[in-house]
């Protein structure tokens, strides 16, 4: 069955891609700085995670978004008390 779509290899598709910019400069952060930043975040969160562990199932993306919003709000308020 011919769908009218011509199959192309990945190389053929990549040759038609246009690069519109490059990152300038190098990342100057070191592993020690990243670790220090993560430890600061951990201290601010007081060792608590953002949401409870486990597997969560939702019927819709909207339901999942609403749940995550409520968890983030509770988490934010819990660290401010």
C-alpha positions in Angstrom: 0.0 0.0 0.0 1.5 3.3 -1.1 0.7 6.2 1.3 2.5 8.7 -0.8 5.1 9.1 2.0 8.7 8.6 0.9 10.7 6.9 3.6 13.9 8.7 4.4 16.9 7.6 6.5 17.9 9.6 9.6 21.0 10.9 7.8 18.8 12.3 4.9 16.6 14.0 7.4 19.5 15.4 9.4 21.1 17.0 6.4 18.1 19.2 5.9 18.1 20.5 9.5 19.1 24.1 10.0 21.2 25.1 13.0 20.1 28.5 14.1 22.5 29.1 17.1 25.2 27.7 19.3 25.8 28.0 23.0 28.6 30.4 23.7 31.1 29.8 26.5 31.5 26.8 28.7 29.8 25.8 31.9 32.0 27.0 34.7 30.3 25.1 37.5 32.3 22.3 39.1 31.0 19.1 40.7 31.8 20.6 44.1 29.7 23.7 43.4 26.8 21.5 42.1 27.1 19.4 45.2 27.1 22.5 47.4 24.0 23.8 45.7 22.2 20.5 46.1 23.1 20.4 49.8 21.7 23.9 50.2 18.4 22.9 48.6 18.3 19.8 50.8 18.9 22.0 53.9 16.1 24.4 52.8 13.7 21.5 52.3 14.7 20.2 55.8 15.2 16.7 54.4 11.7 16.3 53.2 10.8 15.4 49.6 8.4 17.3 47.4 5.8 14.5 47.1 5.1 11.2 48.9 6.8 8.2 47.4 4.8 5.7 45.5 3.1 5.1 42.2 0.1 7.3 41.4 -2.5 6.7 38.7 -4.8 9.3 37.3 -7.6 9.1 34.8 -6.7 12.4 33.1 -3.7 14.7 32.8 -5.7 17.5 34.4 -6.4 15.3 37.5 -2.6 14.6 37.7 -1.8 18.3 37.3 -4.2 19.3 40.0 -2.8 16.7 42.4 0.8 17.8 41.7 -0.2 21.5 42.3 -1.8 20.6 45.6 1.2 18.6 46.7 3.6 21.4 45.7 1.5 23.9 47.6 1.5 21.7 50.7 5.2 21.1 50.4 6.0 24.8 50.1 3.9 25.7 53.2 5.4 22.8 55.2 8.9 24.1 54.7 7.9 27.7 55.7 6.5 26.8 59.1 
